[in-house]
């Protein structure tokens, strides 16, 4: 007999991850738009990276793209 997975079992894990993903993405995009210079790349590169790579994109931006204030 095949055990069917129910989405309700994963909601306690999925909801915080989804909130984290959207929060990081929004914060990173706002920061990208406020920055005047970047360590690597420019706005045209960082905005798609942040938006398309879920949680990894904003982390990449804050580690490799954000210029120190």
Biopython code that builds the backbone (N, CA, C, O; Angstrom):
import numpy as np
from Bio.PDB.StructureBuilder import StructureBuilder

atoms = [
    (1, "UNK", "N", (0.839, -1.170, 0.000)),
    (1, "UNK", "CA", (0.000, 0.000, 0.000)),
    (1, "UNK", "C", (0.894, 1.246, 0.000)),
    (1, "UNK", "O", (1.869, 1.315, 0.748)),
    (2, "UNK", "N", (0.561, 2.217, -0.831)),
    (2, "UNK", "CA", (1.337, 3.448, -0.947)),
    (2, "UNK", "C", (0.814, 4.468, 0.060)),
    (2, "UNK", "O", (-0.388, 4.711, 0.159)),
    (3, "UNK", "N", (1.747, 5.055, 0.801)),
    (3, "UNK", "CA", (1.382, 6.063, 1.786)),
    (3, "UNK", "C", (1.292, 7.426, 1.099)),
    (3, "UNK", "O", (2.298, 7.936, 0.606)),
    (4, "UNK", "N", (0.105, 8.014, 1.062)),
    (4, "UNK", "CA", (-0.081, 9.317, 0.432)),
    (4, "UNK", "C", (0.368, 10.410, 1.392)),
    (4, "UNK", "O", (0.007, 10.413, 2.569)),
    (5, "UNK", "N", (1.170, 11.348, 0.862)),
    (5, "UNK", "CA", (1.625, 12.468, 1.679)),
    (5, "UNK", "C", (0.566, 13.561, 1.666)),
    (5, "UNK", "O", (-0.010, 13.875, 0.625)),
    (6, "UNK", "N", (0.325, 14.116, 2.804)),
    (6, "UNK", "CA", (-0.651, 15.175, 2.940)),
    (6, "UNK", "C", (0.086, 16.497, 3.128)),
    (6, "UNK", "O", (1.002, 16.587, 3.945)),
    (7, "UNK", "N", (-0.310, 17.528, 2.372)),
    (7, "UNK", "CA", (0.354, 18.829, 2.452)),
    (7, "UNK", "C", (0.244, 19.427, 3.851)),
    (7, "UNK", "O", (1.125, 20.172, 4.279)),
    (8, "UNK", "N", (-0.816, 19.111, 4.553)),
    (8, "UNK", "CA", (-1.004, 19.655, 5.904)),
    (8, "UNK", "C", (0.098, 19.210, 6.864)),
    (8, "UNK", "O", (0.369, 19.896, 7.849)),
    (9, "UNK", "N", (0.721, 18.098, 6.595)),
    (9, "UNK", "CA", (1.811, 17.625, 7.443)),
    (9, "UNK", "C", (3.044, 18.516, 7.310)),
    (9, "UNK", "O", (3.832, 18.624, 8.250)),
    (10, "UNK", "N", (3.217, 19.155, 6.154)),
    (10, "UNK", "CA", (4.408, 19.956, 5.885)),
    (10, "UNK", "C", (4.205, 21.452, 6.110)),
    (10, "UNK", "O", (5.172, 22.210, 6.044)),
    (11, "UNK", "N", (2.978, 21.898, 6.374)),
    (11, "UNK", "CA", (2.707, 23.318, 6.544)),
    (11, "UNK", "C", (3.519, 23.971, 7.668)),
    (11, "UNK", "O", (3.985, 25.096, 7.485)),
    (12, "UNK", "N", (3.707, 23.326, 8.810)),
    (12, "UNK", "CA", (4.513, 23.983, 9.857)),
    (12, "UNK", "C", (5.951, 24.278, 9.415)),
    (12, "UNK", "O", (6.588, 25.174, 9.968)),
    (13, "UNK", "N", (6.462, 23.554, 8.448)),
    (13, "UNK", "CA", (7.806, 23.795, 7.937)),
    (13, "UNK", "C", (7.760, 24.750, 6.743)),
    (13, "UNK", "O", (8.620, 25.622, 6.618)),
    (14, "UNK", "N", (6.773, 24.596, 5.872)),
    (14, "UNK", "CA", (6.694, 25.387, 4.650)),
    (14, "UNK", "C", (6.364, 26.863, 4.894)),
    (14, "UNK", "O", (6.946, 27.740, 4.255)),
    (15, "UNK", "N", (5.449, 27.137, 5.801)),
    (15, "UNK", "CA", (5.025, 28.524, 6.025)),
    (15, "UNK", "C", (6.180, 29.410, 6.478)),
    (15, "UNK", "O", (6.356, 30.485, 5.904)),
    (16, "UNK", "N", (6.984, 29.024, 7.480)),
    (16, "UNK", "CA", (8.124, 29.887, 7.841)),
    (16, "UNK", "C", (9.143, 30.039, 6.708)),
    (16, "UNK", "O", (9.727, 31.111, 6.553)),
    (17, "UNK", "N", (9.365, 28.991, 5.917)),
    (17, "UNK", "CA", (10.299, 29.085, 4.789)),
    (17, "UNK", "C", (9.793, 30.041, 3.720)),
    (17, "UNK", "O", (10.577, 30.790, 3.137)),
    (18, "UNK", "N", (8.501, 30.024, 3.458)),
    (18, "UNK", "CA", (7.912, 30.925, 2.471)),
    (18, "UNK", "C", (8.001, 32.367, 2.963)),
    (18, "UNK", "O", (8.340, 33.266, 2.193)),
    (19, "UNK", "N", (7.700, 32.590, 4.235)),
    (19, "UNK", "CA", (7.809, 33.933, 4.808)),
    (19, "UNK", "C", (9.253, 34.422, 4.753)),
    (19, "UNK", "O", (9.503, 35.577, 4.410)),
    (20, "UNK", "N", (10.203, 33.552, 5.088)),
    (20, "UNK", "CA", (11.622, 33.905, 5.028)),
    (20, "UNK", "C", (12.029, 34.260, 3.600)),
    (20, "UNK", "O", (12.735, 35.245, 3.384)),
    (21, "UNK", "N", (11.593, 33.476, 2.640)),
    (21, "UNK", "CA", (11.927, 33.723, 1.237)),
    (21, "UNK", "C", (11.418, 35.083, 0.782)),
    (21, "UNK", "O", (12.179, 35.861, 0.207)),
    (22, "UNK", "N", (10.147, 35.384, 1.028)),
    (22, "UNK", "CA", (9.597, 36.662, 0.603)),
    (22, "UNK", "C", (10.223, 37.828, 1.359)),
    (22, "UNK", "O", (10.508, 38.870, 0.768)),
    (23, "UNK", "N", (10.438, 37.661, 2.652)),
    (23, "UNK", "CA", (11.048, 38.724, 3.448)),
    (23, "UNK", "C", (12.453, 39.058, 2.986)),
    (23, "UNK", "O", (12.790, 40.229, 2.811)),
    (24, "UNK", "N", (13.277, 38.033, 2.786)),
    (24, "UNK", "CA", (14.638, 38.256, 2.294)),
    (24, "UNK", "C", (14.634, 38.885, 0.901)),
    (24, "UNK", "O", (15.424, 39.786, 0.618)),
    (25, "UNK", "N", (13.748, 38.410, 0.044)),
    (25, "UNK", "CA", (13.672, 38.941, -1.315)),
    (25, "UNK", "C", (13.284, 40.411, -1.331)),
    (25, "UNK", "O", (13.902, 41.209, -2.034)),
    (26, "UNK", "N", (12.274, 40.770, -0.569)),
    (26, "UNK", "CA", (11.831, 42.162, -0.520)),
    (26, "UNK", "C", (12.922, 43.049, 0.062)),
    (26, "UNK", "O", (13.210, 44.116, -0.479)),
    (27, "UNK", "N", (13.531, 42.614, 1.165)),
    (27, "UNK", "CA", (14.587, 43.401, 1.791)),
    (27, "UNK", "C", (15.777, 43.579, 0.846)),
    (27, "UNK", "O", (16.349, 44.666, 0.758)),
    (28, "UNK", "N", (16.143, 42.515, 0.147)),
    (28, "UNK", "CA", (17.276, 42.588, -0.782)),
    (28, "UNK", "C", (16.980, 43.514, -1.960)),
    (28, "UNK", "O", (17.846, 44.296, -2.353)),
    (29, "UNK", "N", (15.783, 43.444, -2.527)),
    (29, "UNK", "CA", (15.439, 44.310, -3.661)),
    (29, "UNK", "C", (15.441, 45.776, -3.224)),
    (29, "UNK", "O", (15.949, 46.634, -3.945)),
    (30, "UNK", "N", (14.879, 46.066, -2.054)),
    (30, "UNK", "CA", (14.896, 47.437, -1.546)),
    (30, "UNK", "C", (16.333, 47.907, -1.352)),
    (30, "UNK", "O", (16.665, 49.042, -1.695)),
    (31, "UNK", "N", (17.180, 47.053, -0.810)),
    (31, "UNK", "CA", (18.584, 47.419, -0.600)),
    (31, "UNK", "C", (19.309, 47.627, -1.929)),
    (31, "UNK", "O", (20.126, 48.539, -2.053)),
    (32, "UNK", "N", (19.017, 46.798, -2.911)),
    (32, "UNK", "CA", (19.629, 46.939, -4.236)),
    (32, "UNK", "C", (19.258, 48.293, -4.841)),
    (32, "UNK", "O", (20.109, 48.975, -5.411)),
    (33, "UNK", "N", (18.004, 48.673, -4.718)),
    (33, "UNK", "CA", (17.556, 49.937, -5.294)),
    (33, "UNK", "C", (18.151, 51.145, -4.579)),
    (33, "UNK", "O", (18.270, 52.213, -5.180)),
    (34, "UNK", "N", (18.524, 51.000, -3.317)),
    (34, "UNK", "CA", (19.111, 52.105, -2.546)),
    (34, "UNK", "C", (20.618, 52.226, -2.732)),
    (34, "UNK", "O", (21.175, 53.308, -2.543)),
    (35, "UNK", "N", (21.289, 51.135, -3.101)),
    (35, "UNK", "CA", (22.745, 51.144, -3.237)),
    (35, "UNK", "C", (23.178, 51.934, -4.464)),
    (35, "UNK", "O", (22.517, 51.911, -5.503)),
    (36, "UNK", "N", (24.296, 52.629, -4.326)),
    (36, "UNK", "CA", (24.868, 53.357, -5.454)),
    (36, "UNK", "C", (25.968, 52.546, -6.137)),
    (36, "UNK", "O", (26.197, 52.699, -7.337)),
    (37, "UNK", "N", (26.650, 51.681, -5.376)),
    (37, "UNK", "CA", (27.711, 50.852, -5.953)),
    (37, "UNK", "C", (27.667, 49.461, -5.336)),
    (37, "UNK", "O", (27.115, 49.257, -4.255)),
    (38, "UNK", "N", (28.257, 48.519, -6.045)),
    (38, "UNK", "CA", (28.240, 47.109, -5.643)),
    (38, "UNK", "C", (29.646, 46.545, -5.757)),
    (38, "UNK", "O", (30.456, 47.029, -6.547)),
    (39, "UNK", "N", (29.933, 45.516, -4.960)),
    (39, "UNK", "CA", (31.245, 44.858, -5.066)),
    (39, "UNK", "C", (31.378, 44.175, -6.426)),
    (39, "UNK", "O", (32.404, 44.289, -7.095)),
    (40, "UNK", "N", (30.331, 43.470, -6.817)),
    (40, "UNK", "CA", (30.312, 42.741, -8.091)),
    (40, "UNK", "C", (28.991, 43.052, -8.787)),
    (40, "UNK", "O", (27.937, 43.007, -8.152)),
    (41, "UNK", "N", (29.029, 43.362, -10.057)),
    (41, "UNK", "CA", (27.811, 43.531, -10.832)),
    (41, "UNK", "C", (27.124, 44.871, -10.643)),
    (41, "UNK", "O", (27.714, 45.836, -10.159)),
    (42, "UNK", "N", (25.834, 44.901, -11.047)),
    (42, "UNK", "CA", (25.017, 46.095, -10.931)),
    (42, "UNK", "C", (23.565, 45.695, -10.693)),
    (42, "UNK", "O", (23.261, 44.516, -10.515)),
    (43, "UNK", "N", (22.671, 46.683, -10.690)),
    (43, "UNK", "CA", (21.252, 46.407, -10.414)),
    (43, "UNK", "C", (20.649, 45.438, -11.419)),
    (43, "UNK", "O", (19.854, 44.571, -11.058)),
    (44, "UNK", "N", (21.029, 45.588, -12.670)),
    (44, "UNK", "CA", (20.458, 44.748, -13.731)),
    (44, "UNK", "C", (20.772, 43.273, -13.491)),
    (44, "UNK", "O", (19.996, 42.400, -13.882)),
    (45, "UNK", "N", (21.887, 42.997, -12.860)),
    (45, "UNK", "CA", (22.265, 41.614, -12.555)),
    (45, "UNK", "C", (21.641, 41.154, -11.245)),
    (45, "UNK", "O", (21.095, 40.052, -11.180)),
    (46, "UNK", "N", (21.709, 41.981, -10.194)),
    (46, "UNK", "CA", (21.312, 41.534, -8.868)),
    (46, "UNK", "C", (19.812, 41.351, -8.688)),
    (46, "UNK", "O", (19.395, 40.431, -7.984)),
    (47, "UNK", "N", (18.996, 42.189, -9.295)),
    (47, "UNK", "CA", (17.545, 42.037, -9.107)),
    (47, "UNK", "C", (17.047, 40.689, -9.636)),
    (47, "UNK", "O", (16.326, 40.006, -8.909)),
    (48, "UNK", "N", (17.390, 40.264, -10.862)),
    (48, "UNK", "CA", (16.946, 38.922, -11.290)),
    (48, "UNK", "C", (17.538, 37.790, -10.437)),
    (48, "UNK", "O", (16.862, 36.797, -10.169)),
    (49, "UNK", "N", (18.795, 37.940, -10.014)),
    (49, "UNK", "CA", (19.403, 36.901, -9.172)),
    (49, "UNK", "C", (18.604, 36.747, -7.888)),
    (49, "UNK", "O", (18.295, 35.629, -7.477)),
    (50, "UNK", "N", (18.267, 37.867, -7.251)),
    (50, "UNK", "CA", (17.524, 37.828, -5.994)),
    (50, "UNK", "C", (16.124, 37.254, -6.197)),
    (50, "UNK", "O", (15.657, 36.450, -5.390)),
    (51, "UNK", "N", (15.463, 37.663, -7.263)),
    (51, "UNK", "CA", (14.079, 37.232, -7.474)),
    (51, "UNK", "C", (13.955, 35.803, -7.988)),
    (51, "UNK", "O", (12.967, 35.130, -7.691)),
    (52, "UNK", "N", (14.926, 35.330, -8.745)),
    (52, "UNK", "CA", (14.808, 34.014, -9.357)),
    (52, "UNK", "C", (15.429, 32.878, -8.544)),
    (52, "UNK", "O", (15.084, 31.716, -8.755)),
    (53, "UNK", "N", (16.322, 33.189, -7.638)),
    (53, "UNK", "CA", (17.008, 32.130, -6.894)),
    (53, "UNK", "C", (16.516, 31.961, -5.459)),
    (53, "UNK", "O", (17.269, 31.527, -4.588)),
    (54, "UNK", "N", (15.264, 32.301, -5.219)),
    (54, "UNK", "CA", (14.608, 32.095, -3.922)),
    (54, "UNK", "C", (15.454, 32.577, -2.753)),
    (54, "UNK", "O", (15.811, 33.754, -2.692)),
    (55, "UNK", "N", (15.774, 31.694, -1.835)),
    (55, "UNK", "CA", (16.513, 32.065, -0.621)),
    (55, "UNK", "C", (17.992, 32.275, -0.929)),
    (55, "UNK", "O", (18.637, 33.102, -0.284)),
    (56, "UNK", "N", (18.532, 31.562, -1.879)),
    (56, "UNK", "CA", (19.960, 31.642, -2.192)),
    (56, "UNK", "C", (20.320, 32.987, -2.825)),
    (56, "UNK", "O", (21.398, 33.516, -2.552)),
    (57, "UNK", "N", (19.450, 33.552, -3.661)),
    (57, "UNK", "CA", (19.719, 34.813, -4.339)),
    (57, "UNK", "C", (19.999, 35.972, -3.388)),
    (57, "UNK", "O", (21.022, 36.642, -3.531)),
    (58, "UNK", "N", (19.109, 36.229, -2.413)),
    (58, "UNK", "CA", (19.396, 37.303, -1.462)),
    (58, "UNK", "C", (20.668, 37.062, -0.646)),
    (58, "UNK", "O", (21.401, 38.004, -0.344)),
    (59, "UNK", "N", (20.925, 35.817, -0.295)),
    (59, "UNK", "CA", (22.145, 35.508, 0.455)),
    (59, "UNK", "C", (23.372, 35.820, -0.407)),
    (59, "UNK", "O", (24.341, 36.403, 0.080)),
    (60, "UNK", "N", (23.332, 35.436, -1.678)),
    (60, "UNK", "CA", (24.434, 35.756, -2.589)),
    (60, "UNK", "C", (24.640, 37.262, -2.687)),
    (60, "UNK", "O", (25.775, 37.739, -2.679)),
    (61, "UNK", "N", (23.553, 38.004, -2.778)),
    (61, "UNK", "CA", (23.665, 39.459, -2.880)),
    (61, "UNK", "C", (24.325, 40.044, -1.629)),
    (61, "UNK", "O", (25.248, 40.851, -1.737)),
    (62, "UNK", "N", (23.860, 39.643, -0.447)),
    (62, "UNK", "CA", (24.410, 40.223, 0.784)),
    (62, "UNK", "C", (25.863, 39.820, 1.023)),
    (62, "UNK", "O", (26.618, 40.563, 1.651)),
    (63, "UNK", "N", (26.255, 38.656, 0.528)),
    (63, "UNK", "CA", (27.654, 38.211, 0.711)),
    (63, "UNK", "C", (28.571, 38.800, -0.367)),
    (63, "UNK", "O", (29.648, 39.306, -0.051)),
    (64, "UNK", "N", (28.152, 38.738, -1.637)),
    (64, "UNK", "CA", (29.043, 39.093, -2.743)),
    (64, "UNK", "C", (28.747, 40.433, -3.417)),
    (64, "UNK", "O", (29.641, 41.001, -4.045)),
    (65, "UNK", "N", (27.527, 40.956, -3.309)),
    (65, "UNK", "CA", (27.175, 42.138, -4.065)),
    (65, "UNK", "C", (27.122, 43.422, -3.273)),
    (65, "UNK", "O", (27.492, 44.481, -3.780)),
    (66, "UNK", "N", (26.671, 43.343, -2.045)),
    (66, "UNK", "CA", (26.460, 44.550, -1.244)),
    (66, "UNK", "C", (27.786, 45.188, -0.873)),
    (66, "UNK", "O", (28.666, 44.543, -0.304)),
    (67, "UNK", "N", (27.913, 46.461, -1.202)),
    (67, "UNK", "CA", (29.100, 47.233, -0.841)),
    (67, "UNK", "C", (29.000, 47.604, 0.638)),
    (67, "UNK", "O", (27.925, 47.943, 1.133)),
    (68, "UNK", "N", (30.116, 47.536, 1.323)),
    (68, "UNK", "CA", (30.135, 47.923, 2.725)),
    (68, "UNK", "C", (29.826, 49.412, 2.854)),
    (68, "UNK", "O", (30.316, 50.227, 2.074)),
    (69, "UNK", "N", (29.014, 49.753, 3.839)),
    (69, "UNK", "CA", (28.649, 51.174, 4.046)),
    (69, "UNK", "C", (29.768, 51.964, 4.652)),
    (69, "UNK", "O", (29.621, 53.163, 4.887)),
]
sb = StructureBuilder()
sb.init_structure("model")
sb.init_model(0)
sb.init_chain("A")
sb.init_seg("    ")
for serial, (resi, resn, name, xyz) in enumerate(atoms, 1):
    if name == "N":
        sb.init_residue(resn, " ", resi, " ")
    sb.init_atom(name, np.array(xyz, "f"), 0.0, 1.0, " ", f" {name:<3s}", serial, name[0])
structure = sb.get_structure()
